[in-house]
Amino acid sequence: MITDDLLAAAQGVLPDVVELRRDLHVHPELGNHLPRTQGRVLEALDGLGLEISTGTALSSVVADLVGGAGDGPTILLRGDMDALPMPEDTGLDFASVVDGAMHACGHDAHTAMLVGAATVLAGRRDRLAGRVRFMFQPGEEGFGGATDMIDEGVLDGVDAAFALHVAPNMFSDFVIHRSGAALASADVVKVVVTGRGGHASSPHWATDPVPVACEIVLALQSMITRTVNAFDPAVLTIAQLDAGTTDNVIPESAALTGTLRAVSEHTRHAVWASIDQVAQGVAAAHGCTATVEIVEGYPVTVNDAAFTRWASGVAAEVVGADHVVEMPSPVMGAEDFSYVLREVPGAMFFLGVCPPENPNPFVAPSCHSNRMVLNEDGMATGVAVHVGVATAFLDARGQIT
């Protein structure tokens, strides 16, 4: 049981957490190669007495805190470190100085909170039996950094894993959880429709792929709403149509690109087959051909039911039961923490960080917005929940109920 005031301990390290978060926010880095971010994390962990290693395929940091109360289980806490390739328009004093890069998904906060948790836990080492592994991960935003870290052994000996993701559209200091599918899979859909080019004034001498591509877009939406179970949903958005070079030439081909999201592997794979069937059938009906490519992305993020139930109880002890809420449905965003949760039991929870000056969090700038901001005071709650989950897991010797 958690008996001391973890929120007070987290508040004690909050100034350093905020300072680190702002430094990372000013200097965002993209992808799997984050040398400056890695260096700042190593600097912040220096002196905590952790066993530290860095990645070879990517700029990762793995830091182990070995408890002083004997052997025990190992729990992994994860924070991602990479930013997004987009401009920032927040007007913050510590806005990004890197053109075309912004921490718009809160990974700067995730990293800083994890350092804060390591600091608090290091001060309590003597009472811990077991090991806490801190996973500082690059490349979450589409680069699959988790898979590289898994290949390099980050899960070796790990019994459970936990992560927090900030939510600027949720009330600050609330912890939100969901058992089972919590976030969707994410695949890229590419369709190329090929016809026969010609003069735009004489379409009967050509086979125009543009209206065929448009018809495929509409047919795909009908396919989703008429063949996919509404209680096991999928979202298919064609976000790009590329065709032609000028106004008086019918192009030979038209290309469609979009994203497919699903919350079960069954529906995900069923829709793959249906996309191919629809594209081929519509194209053939108009004398064209179609090729379909599905670029497989992150799988469904599935929270272990027993771990989620247990961890939500721990969070309630830390922040109060009135600040722990069950999420009614999955989020259709995707996460490469899903790869971790395929290997070990665990969960990803959400942490509300809507700034207090925004009276309605549901219309606040969301993650991936060029105007996304967060309540930095809420990071103390994140630190406390990380510490609480790790401490309780080791205290229970990994035997959660």
C-alpha positions as CSV (number, residue, x, y, z in Angstrom):
1,M,0.0,0.0,0.0
2,I,1.1,3.6,-0.7
3,T,1.1,5.4,2.6
4,D,3.2,8.5,2.1
5,D,2.4,11.6,0.2
6,L,3.8,11.0,-3.3
7,L,2.3,14.2,-4.6
8,A,4.3,16.2,-2.1
9,A,7.5,14.4,-3.2
10,A,6.6,15.0,-6.8
11,Q,6.0,18.7,-6.1
12,G,9.5,18.8,-4.6
13,V,11.1,17.9,-8.0
14,L,8.6,19.8,-10.1
15,P,10.9,22.8,-10.7
16,D,13.6,20.6,-12.2
17,V,11.0,18.7,-14.2
18,V,9.6,22.0,-15.7
19,E,13.1,23.3,-16.4
20,L,14.0,20.1,-18.3
21,R,10.7,20.0,-20.2
22,R,11.2,23.6,-21.3
23,D,14.7,23.0,-22.4
24,L,13.6,20.0,-24.5
25,H,10.7,22.0,-25.9
26,V,13.0,24.8,-27.1
27,H,15.3,22.2,-28.9
28,P,13.0,19.5,-30.4
29,E,14.6,16.7,-32.4
30,L,12.9,14.3,-34.8
31,G,13.0,10.5,-35.4
32,N,15.4,8.0,-33.9
33,H,18.5,10.2,-33.8
34,L,18.2,12.6,-30.9
35,P,21.7,13.4,-29.7
36,R,21.0,16.6,-27.8
37,T,17.9,15.1,-26.1
38,Q,19.8,12.0,-25.2
39,G,22.6,14.2,-23.7
40,R,20.2,16.2,-21.6
41,V,18.6,13.0,-20.3
42,L,22.0,11.6,-19.3
43,E,22.9,14.8,-17.7
44,A,19.7,14.9,-15.7
45,L,20.2,11.3,-14.5
46,D,23.8,11.8,-13.5
47,G,24.3,11.3,-9.8
48,L,21.2,9.2,-9.2
49,G,23.2,5.9,-9.0
50,L,21.4,4.2,-11.9
51,E,22.8,1.5,-14.2
52,I,22.7,3.3,-17.6
53,S,23.1,2.2,-21.2
54,T,22.5,3.9,-24.5
55,G,21.3,2.5,-27.8
56,T,23.3,1.7,-30.9
57,A,20.6,1.8,-33.5
58,L,19.0,4.9,-32.0
59,S,19.6,7.6,-29.4
60,S,17.9,5.8,-26.6
61,V,18.6,5.7,-22.9
62,V,17.9,2.8,-20.6
63,A,18.4,3.4,-16.9
64,D,18.0,0.8,-14.1
65,L,17.4,1.6,-10.5
66,V,18.3,-1.4,-8.4
67,G,16.4,-1.5,-5.1
68,G,18.4,-1.8,-1.9
69,A,15.9,-4.1,-0.1
70,G,16.8,-7.3,-2.0
71,D,15.7,-9.1,-5.1
72,G,12.4,-8.7,-6.7
73,P,10.5,-8.1,-10.0
74,T,11.3,-5.5,-12.7
75,I,8.9,-2.9,-13.8
76,L,9.5,-0.7,-16.8
77,L,8.4,2.9,-17.0
78,R,8.6,4.5,-20.5
79,G,8.9,8.1,-21.8
80,D,9.2,9.0,-25.4
81,M,11.5,11.8,-26.5
82,D,10.9,12.8,-30.1
83,A,9.1,15.7,-31.6
84,L,6.9,16.3,-34.6
85,P,7.8,17.8,-38.0
86,M,5.6,20.8,-37.8
87,P,5.7,24.5,-37.0
88,E,4.9,26.0,-33.5
89,D,2.5,28.9,-33.1
90,T,2.0,28.9,-29.3
91,G,3.7,32.2,-28.6
92,L,5.4,30.6,-25.5
93,D,8.6,32.2,-24.2
94,F,10.2,28.8,-24.6
95,A,8.8,28.0,-28.1
96,S,10.8,25.8,-30.5
97,V,13.8,27.5,-32.1
98,V,14.0,24.7,-34.7
99,D,12.2,25.5,-37.9
100,G,9.7,22.8,-38.7
101,A,9.9,20.9,-35.4
102,M,7.7,21.1,-32.3
103,H,6.9,19.1,-29.3
104,A,3.2,19.0,-30.1
105,C,2.5,15.6,-28.6
106,G,3.9,16.2,-25.1
107,H,7.0,13.9,-25.4
108,D,9.0,16.6,-23.8
109,A,6.7,16.3,-20.7
110,H,6.9,12.5,-20.8
111,T,10.7,12.6,-20.7
112,A,10.8,15.2,-18.0
113,M,8.2,13.4,-15.8
114,L,10.2,10.1,-16.2
115,V,13.4,11.9,-15.0
116,G,11.4,13.3,-12.1
117,A,10.1,9.8,-11.2
118,A,13.7,8.4,-11.4
119,T,14.8,11.2,-9.0
120,V,12.1,10.5,-6.4
121,L,12.6,6.7,-6.6
122,A,16.3,7.0,-6.3
123,G,15.7,8.8,-3.0
124,R,13.7,5.8,-1.8
125,R,16.0,3.1,-3.1
126,D,16.5,1.5,0.3
127,R,12.9,0.5,0.6
128,L,12.6,-1.1,-2.8
129,A,13.0,-4.8,-3.5
130,G,13.5,-5.3,-7.2
131,R,14.3,-3.1,-10.2
132,V,12.8,-0.1,-12.0
133,R,13.8,0.3,-15.6
134,F,13.4,3.7,-17.2
135,M,12.9,3.5,-21.0
136,F,13.7,6.8,-22.7
137,Q,12.6,6.2,-26.3
138,P,13.2,8.0,-29.6
139,G,11.2,7.5,-32.7
140,E,7.6,7.1,-31.4
141,E,6.2,9.4,-34.1
142,G,6.1,6.9,-36.9
143,F,9.7,5.6,-36.7
144,G,9.0,2.5,-34.5
145,G,11.7,3.3,-32.0
146,A,10.2,0.8,-29.5
147,T,10.9,-2.1,-31.8
148,D,14.6,-1.1,-32.0
149,M,14.8,-0.9,-28.3
150,I,13.1,-4.2,-27.9
151,D,15.7,-5.7,-30.3
152,E,18.4,-4.2,-28.2
153,G,17.1,-5.9,-25.0
154,V,15.1,-3.2,-23.2
155,L,12.5,-5.9,-22.2
156,D,15.0,-8.5,-21.0
157,G,13.9,-9.5,-17.5
158,V,10.9,-7.1,-17.4
159,D,7.8,-8.3,-15.7
160,A,5.4,-5.4,-16.4
161,A,5.4,-2.0,-18.2
162,F,3.7,1.3,-17.7
163,A,3.5,4.6,-19.6
164,L,1.6,7.9,-19.3
165,H,0.5,10.0,-22.2
166,V,-0.5,13.7,-21.6
167,A,-3.9,14.7,-22.7
168,P,-4.4,18.5,-23.2
169,N,-8.1,17.9,-23.9
170,M,-8.7,16.4,-20.4
171,F,-9.1,18.2,-17.1
172,S,-5.7,18.7,-15.4
173,D,-4.6,16.1,-12.8
174,F,-7.1,13.5,-13.9
175,V,-5.8,10.0,-14.7
176,I,-7.7,8.2,-17.4
177,H,-7.5,4.5,-18.1
178,R,-9.1,1.8,-20.2
179,S,-8.7,-2.0,-20.2
180,G,-8.2,-3.8,-23.5
181,A,-7.9,-1.9,-26.7
182,A,-6.9,1.6,-25.6
183,L,-5.5,3.0,-28.9
184,A,-5.9,2.0,-32.5
185,S,-3.7,0.4,-35.0
186,A,-2.4,2.7,-37.8
187,D,-1.7,1.7,-41.4
188,V,-1.0,3.7,-44.5
189,V,-3.2,3.0,-47.5
190,K,-2.0,3.7,-51.0
191,V,-4.0,3.1,-54.1
192,V,-2.9,3.8,-57.7
193,V,-5.5,3.9,-60.4
194,T,-4.2,3.5,-63.9
195,G,-6.1,4.4,-67.0
196,R,-5.0,5.9,-70.4
197,G,-3.9,9.4,-70.8
198,G,-5.1,11.8,-73.4
199,H,-6.3,15.3,-74.3
200,A,-8.7,16.8,-71.8
201,S,-11.0,18.0,-74.6
202,S,-11.5,14.4,-75.8
203,P,-12.0,12.2,-72.8
204,H,-13.7,9.5,-75.0
205,W,-10.2,8.9,-76.5
206,A,-8.8,8.3,-73.1
207,T,-9.6,6.4,-69.9
208,D,-9.7,9.0,-67.2
209,P,-8.5,7.7,-63.8
210,V,-9.5,10.8,-61.9
211,P,-13.3,10.2,-61.6
212,V,-12.5,6.6,-61.0
213,A,-10.2,7.5,-58.1
214,C,-13.0,9.8,-56.7
215,E,-15.5,7.0,-57.0
216,I,-13.1,4.7,-55.1
217,V,-12.9,7.2,-52.2
218,L,-16.7,7.2,-51.9
219,A,-17.0,3.5,-52.3
220,L,-14.4,3.0,-49.5
221,Q,-16.5,5.1,-47.1
222,S,-19.6,3.0,-47.9
223,M,-17.6,-0.2,-47.4
224,I,-16.5,1.0,-43.9
225,T,-20.1,1.9,-42.8
226,R,-21.7,-1.1,-44.3
227,T,-19.3,-4.0,-43.7
228,V,-17.6,-3.1,-40.4
229,N,-19.3,-3.8,-37.1
230,A,-20.0,-0.5,-35.4
231,F,-18.9,-2.0,-32.0
232,D,-15.6,-3.1,-33.5
233,P,-14.9,0.0,-35.6
234,A,-12.5,1.2,-38.2
235,V,-11.7,4.6,-39.5
236,L,-10.5,5.0,-43.1
237,T,-9.6,8.5,-44.2
238,I,-8.2,9.2,-47.7
239,A,-6.3,12.4,-47.1
240,Q,-4.5,12.9,-50.4
241,L,-5.3,12.6,-54.0
242,D,-2.6,13.2,-56.5
243,A,-3.2,13.3,-60.3
244,G,-2.3,15.3,-63.3
245,T,0.2,17.9,-64.3
246,T,-1.8,20.6,-66.0
247,D,-5.4,21.6,-67.0
248,N,-5.6,20.2,-70.5
249,V,-4.1,16.7,-70.0
250,I,-5.9,13.6,-68.8
251,P,-3.3,11.8,-66.7
252,E,-2.5,8.2,-67.0
253,S,-2.8,7.5,-63.3
254,A,-4.2,8.9,-60.1
255,A,-2.9,8.1,-56.6
256,L,-4.8,8.0,-53.3
257,T,-3.1,8.0,-49.9
258,G,-4.8,7.7,-46.5
259,T,-4.8,6.2,-43.0
260,L,-6.6,3.2,-41.6
261,R,-7.3,2.9,-37.9
262,A,-8.9,-0.1,-36.1
263,V,-9.2,-1.3,-32.6
264,S,-9.0,-5.0,-33.2
265,E,-6.6,-7.1,-35.4
266,H,-9.6,-9.0,-36.8
267,T,-11.2,-5.8,-38.2
268,R,-7.9,-4.4,-39.2
269,H,-7.1,-7.3,-41.5
270,A,-10.6,-7.7,-42.8
271,V,-10.6,-4.1,-44.0
272,W,-7.2,-4.6,-45.7
273,A,-8.9,-7.2,-47.9
274,S,-12.0,-5.1,-48.5
275,I,-9.9,-2.1,-49.6
276,D,-8.3,-4.2,-52.3
277,Q,-11.7,-5.7,-53.4
278,V,-13.3,-2.3,-53.6
279,A,-10.5,-0.6,-55.5
280,Q,-10.1,-3.4,-58.0
281,G,-13.8,-3.7,-58.6
282,V,-14.5,0.0,-59.1
283,A,-11.5,0.4,-61.3
284,A,-12.4,-2.6,-63.4
285,A,-15.9,-1.3,-63.9
286,H,-14.5,1.8,-65.6
287,G,-11.8,0.1,-67.7
288,C,-9.0,1.0,-65.3
289,T,-6.7,-1.1,-63.1
290,A,-5.9,-0.4,-59.5
291,T,-3.0,-1.5,-57.3
292,V,-3.3,-1.4,-53.5
293,E,-0.5,-1.2,-51.0
294,I,-1.0,-1.4,-47.2
295,V,2.0,-0.1,-45.3
296,E,1.6,-1.8,-42.0
297,G,2.1,0.5,-39.0
298,Y,1.7,0.3,-35.3
299,P,-0.6,-2.5,-33.9
300,V,-3.5,-2.0,-31.6
301,T,-2.4,-0.8,-28.1
302,V,-4.0,-3.4,-25.7
303,N,-3.9,-2.7,-22.0
304,D,-3.7,-5.9,-19.9
305,A,-7.0,-6.2,-18.0
306,A,-5.5,-7.2,-14.6
307,F,-2.7,-4.7,-14.7
308,T,-5.1,-1.9,-15.7
309,R,-7.5,-2.7,-12.9
310,W,-4.6,-2.8,-10.4
311,A,-2.8,0.3,-11.6
312,S,-6.0,2.4,-11.7
313,G,-6.4,1.5,-8.0
314,V,-2.8,2.6,-7.3
315,A,-3.5,5.9,-9.2
316,A,-6.6,6.4,-7.0
317,E,-4.5,6.1,-3.9
318,V,-2.1,8.7,-5.3
319,V,-4.4,11.3,-6.7
320,G,-7.8,10.4,-5.2
321,A,-10.5,8.2,-6.6
322,D,-12.5,11.2,-7.8
323,H,-9.6,12.0,-10.2
324,V,-9.3,8.5,-11.8
325,V,-11.7,8.0,-14.7
326,E,-12.4,5.0,-17.0
327,M,-12.3,6.0,-20.7
328,P,-15.5,4.9,-22.4
329,S,-14.0,4.1,-25.7
330,P,-10.6,3.7,-27.4
331,V,-8.6,6.6,-28.8
332,M,-8.2,6.3,-32.5
333,G,-4.6,7.6,-32.3
334,A,-1.8,5.0,-32.3
335,E,1.2,4.3,-30.2
336,D,4.3,2.2,-30.6
337,F,4.1,1.3,-26.9
338,S,1.8,-1.3,-28.4
339,Y,4.9,-3.3,-29.3
340,V,5.9,-3.3,-25.6
341,L,2.5,-4.4,-24.5
342,R,2.5,-7.3,-26.9
343,E,5.5,-8.7,-25.0
344,V,4.8,-8.0,-21.4
345,P,1.6,-7.1,-19.4
346,G,1.1,-3.5,-18.6
347,A,-0.8,-0.4,-19.6
348,M,-0.7,3.1,-21.0
349,F,-2.8,5.7,-19.1
350,F,-3.6,9.2,-20.0
351,L,-2.8,12.3,-17.8
352,G,-5.0,15.3,-18.1
353,V,-3.0,18.5,-18.5
354,C,-5.4,21.1,-19.8
355,P,-4.3,24.6,-18.8
356,P,-6.5,26.0,-16.1
357,E,-7.1,29.2,-18.1
358,N,-9.0,27.1,-20.7
359,P,-12.6,26.7,-19.3
360,N,-13.5,23.9,-21.8
361,P,-10.8,21.3,-22.2
362,F,-12.7,19.5,-25.0
363,V,-12.1,22.4,-27.4
364,A,-8.5,23.1,-26.2
365,P,-5.7,22.6,-28.8
366,S,-5.1,18.9,-29.0
367,C,-2.0,16.9,-29.4
368,H,-0.4,17.5,-32.8
369,S,-1.8,21.0,-32.9
370,N,0.6,23.8,-33.7
371,R,-0.9,25.6,-30.7
372,M,-0.9,22.8,-28.2
373,V,0.1,23.8,-24.6
374,L,-0.2,22.0,-21.3
375,N,-0.5,22.7,-17.6
376,E,3.0,22.1,-16.3
377,D,1.8,21.8,-12.7
378,G,0.0,18.7,-13.9
379,M,3.4,17.0,-14.5
380,A,3.7,16.6,-10.7
381,T,0.7,14.2,-10.9
382,G,2.5,12.3,-13.6
383,V,5.6,11.9,-11.6
384,A,3.6,10.8,-8.6
385,V,1.7,8.2,-10.6
386,H,4.9,6.8,-12.1
387,V,6.4,6.5,-8.7
388,G,3.3,5.0,-7.1
389,V,2.9,2.3,-9.8
390,A,6.5,1.3,-9.6
391,T,6.6,1.3,-5.8
392,A,3.4,-0.7,-5.4
393,F,4.5,-3.2,-8.1
394,L,7.7,-4.0,-6.3
395,D,6.0,-4.0,-2.9
396,A,3.6,-6.6,-4.2
397,R,6.5,-8.6,-5.6
398,G,4.8,-8.4,-9.0
399,Q,1.8,-10.3,-7.7
400,I,-1.0,-7.9,-8.6
401,T,-4.7,-8.6,-8.1
